[in-house]
Amino acid sequence: MKTLVFGSLNIDHVYQVPHFLRPGETMDSSAYSRNAGGKGLNQAIALARAGQDTAFAGAIGQDGLFLRDALQEANVDTQHLQLLDTPTGHAIIQVETAGGNAILLFGGANRCITREMAQATLSHFVPGDCVLLQNEISCGRDILLLAKEKGLRVALNPSPASPDLKEWPLELVDWLILNEVEGQDLTGFADPQAMLDTLCSAYPKAAIVLTLGRDGAWYRDAHQQLHQPAVPVQAVDTTAAGDTFTGYFLQAVLTGQPPAFAMALAAHGAALAVTRPGAGTSIPTADETLAFMNQKA
């Protein structure tokens, strides 16, 4: 069983700032770094480091070859990664003193994915394999439909949220993994329980994972609901927290672990990630996460 992450790769330009830039303000940053990022890349690295057999599909330009290297170093299969004659997607990331972040995205090659590319890629996968999608590339709706036509399981992290997501056939999704901002955009409710009620009513065949930062995360499917508290740590950079959670949760459930264990493992992986700077570089290995989880027990 393989998991294909069909997603984004970004060159992350990261600036350390005392606070997020306000309209009309010019401000010095205390540090700058260029990192490998993108929700697709981060989630693929998280899956692979958690122990999942992981492949990646997406697109970069010549300026993004180091992103392919980052995936390969994490033992992600990159044979389905397209090299295009267009700039790689990038992100401008402000990281403020308390560890929070604000992100501006440019899609670049991420927005050049076509239905034909998706069909060619998915032809290499078989029923029972899993596809993990986000919402940072073009053609996401088509990829979801094509994957289900082939009998693949689909996990969706609908980030960033956009109005067109409501036109996606979300009733076909097996796992819907989202945060409170995306939950509010999809349901119109700010209360977590109202979000869960609405999502479960609309998509009764999906398992819903709702992450709430410091308030932990909720899991609900047709049979159970459970809450996973956040793991207290001193945050340095929260950029890849959600992506680490997604990767570790999905790896656990795909290998037959019960939801309670998957949620706990994901929470500890995400907590460990935020104690380190960077996005993909901050994601822990399975051994590190399990040791940290045992330490906190």
N, C-alpha and C positions, 0 to 999 in steps of 0.2 A: 504493500500500500504506500503510495506516494502522495505528498501534498504539494500542489502547485500554487505558489503565490503569484497571482497575475496583478502586478501593481506598479507603483511608482518608485523612481529613484531620483534623488535630488542631491545637488551640491549644496550643503548647508553652510551659509556664511553666518557665523555665530558671534554676537557682540555682547560683552558683559557690560551692563549698564546699572546705574543706581536706581532707576525707575523706568517704566515704559515711556517712550517718547510721546509727548503731547502734541496736538496740532500746532504747527508754527514754531515748534521748539527745535533748536540745534543743541546737541549735547555730545561731549566726548565719551567714548567707551574706554573702559580700563583694559580690555583685552579683546583680541580677535582670533578666530580660528576657522579653518575650512575643513569641514568634515563630510563623511559619507552619510547621507540621510535619505529621507523619503519614507512614507509609511510602509510601502511595500517592501523596500529593502530592510527596514528595521524589523518588520514582522517575520520576514524570511530568516534573518539572522537569529531572531529569538526562537523560532521553530527549530532551526538546525542546532542551536546551542542547547535546546531542551532535549534533543535526541531524535527529532523527527527526520525522516528521509524527505528532503525538501528540494524542489526545483523552483526556478524563477523565470517568469516571462514579463517582459516590459521593453522599454526602449531608452537608449541614450544616444548622445552625440559623441564626437571625438573627444570633447572636453571632459567626458564622464567615464573614461576607461578605468580610472582608479575605483569607481563604484563597482565595476565588474570584479576587480581584484578583491575588494572587501567581501563580496559575496562568496567568491571562491575560497578565500581564507577561512570562511566560516563553514566550509564544506557544503555550500549550496550549489546545485547543478545549474549552470548558466547557459546551457546549449540553446535555450529558447529566448535568450536576450537579444534584441535587435539593435544593430548599430546603424543609426540613420544620419543623414546629412542635414542635421538641425541641432540647435543648442540643447544641451541637457537641461532638464528642469532644475530649478534652484529655489532655495528658501532663504529669506532674510530673517534671522532669529535673534530677538532680544531676550537675554536672560538677566532678570533683575536680581538684586541682592538676596532676596529670600528664596530664590530658586525657581520662581515662576517664569513662564515664557510667553512671548507674543510672536506669531509667525506670519510672514507674508510670503505667498507662494507665486512662482512663475512656472507654468506647466511645461513649456518646452516640448521635448520629445515624448513626455508622458501623454500629451494630448494628440499624438499622431498614431495611436493604436487603431487599427481597422478591424472590421468583422472578418476579413480574409486572413489577417494575422492570427486572430483568435481561433478561427477554424483550423488553421494549419497547426497551431500549437496544441490544441485540445485533442487532435487526432492521435497524439502520442500517449494519451491517458485512457484508463479503462474504468468500467463501473466499480464503485467502491473507493476509488481515489477521491481526494478532496481538493477543492479549489478555494483559496482564500482571496477575497476581493476587498478593496477599499473604494474610495470615490475620488481618487486623485489622477485617474487616467480616463481617456476617452473610451467609449464603446463598452462601458461596464454593464449596461443592461443587456446588450447582446451576448457578452461573455457569460453572464448568469444564465440566460436562456439556453445557449449552446451547451453549457456544462450540464444542465439538468436533462437536456435531450439525450446526452451521452450516458446518463445514469450516474453522474458524479455527485458527490455531496458538496454543499456550498456553505461556507462561512462568510459572513459579510460584516465588515466594520465600516458603517456608512459615514466615513469621515474624509473630508469635511462635508457636513450636511449641506444639501442644496435642494431647491424646490423640485427638481426633476426626479429626485429619489422616490417621490410618491407615485411616479409613473413606472417604477421598476416593479417586477412581479415578486415582491418581497414574500408572498405566501409560499414561494418555492424554496426559500432559504432554510437551511437546517439549523444554523446557529447565527443569531443576530447579536453582535457584540458592540455596544455603544456606550457613550458617556452621557452625562446629564444634559449637555448642550444639544447633542444629537437627538436624545430622547425627547426633549421639549420641542425641537423642530419637527419631529415626526408625529408627535401626538397633540401638541398644543398645551400640554400640562407641565407645570413646574414641579409638582409633587411626585417623588419617585414611585410611590405605590399606584398613583393614577397613571403614570407612564407604563408601569408593568401591566396593569389591568388592561389598558388600551392596546398595547402591543400584543399581549397574549390573546386578546379577543380577536384582533385583526389577523394574527398569524398563529393559529392554534397548533400548527405542526412544528413550529420553531422553538428552540430553546433560547431564552432571552438572557443575556448577561448585561447588566447595567452597572457601570463603574461610576463611583461618586467621589473620587479623590480621598480626602481625609475621612469621609464617612463610609469608606469601604466599598463593597459591591454586592449586588443582589443577583441571584440566579433563580430563574423560574422556567419550568416546562409544564406539560400537561399533568404531571404527577406530583411535583414538589416545588417548594420555594425555600430558599435559604439565604442567609446573610453572612458575608465574609467581612470581618472588621479589617480596617487598614492596619498595616504593620508599622508601628511608630519608628521613624528614623530621622536623622538630620539631613534634609534634602539639600543637594548641591545644584542639581539640574534635573527638572522633571520632563525634559523633552521626549524621552523614549519610554516613559512609564506605561502609557496605555498600550503601546506596541509590544512591550515586553509581556504585559498581562495577557494580551491576545495570543501571542505565540505560545506561552507556557500553558495557558488554559486549553488551547486547541490541541496541543501535543498530548496533554494528559487524557482528554476525553477520546481522542482518536486511538489511543492505546488501551482503552477499556477502563480507565480509572473513573470512579464515581465523581459526580459533580462537586461534592464537598471537598474532596482531595484536590481536584483540578482548580477550584477557586482558591484554596489555601496556597497551593504551589504557585499559582499566578500572582497572588498578592505578595508573596515573599520575593519572587523574582523581580516584580516591579519595584518593591521597596529597596532592594539591593541596587537596582539600576539607578535610582534617583540619588544615591549617595556618591555617584561618579559623574564627572562631566562628560558631555558629548551625547550622541544619539546611539548609533550602532555600536560604538566602542564601549558604551556603558552597560551593555546587556550581559548578564552573567551566564556562566556555563551551568549545566545541570548539576554538576558536583558542588559548585559554589552555592547554588540555590538550595539544594537539599541540606547542605551543612548549615546554612543560615537558618533554614526552617527548623532544623533540630535544635539549634542554639536558642531560638526564640520559644521553643515548646515549653 
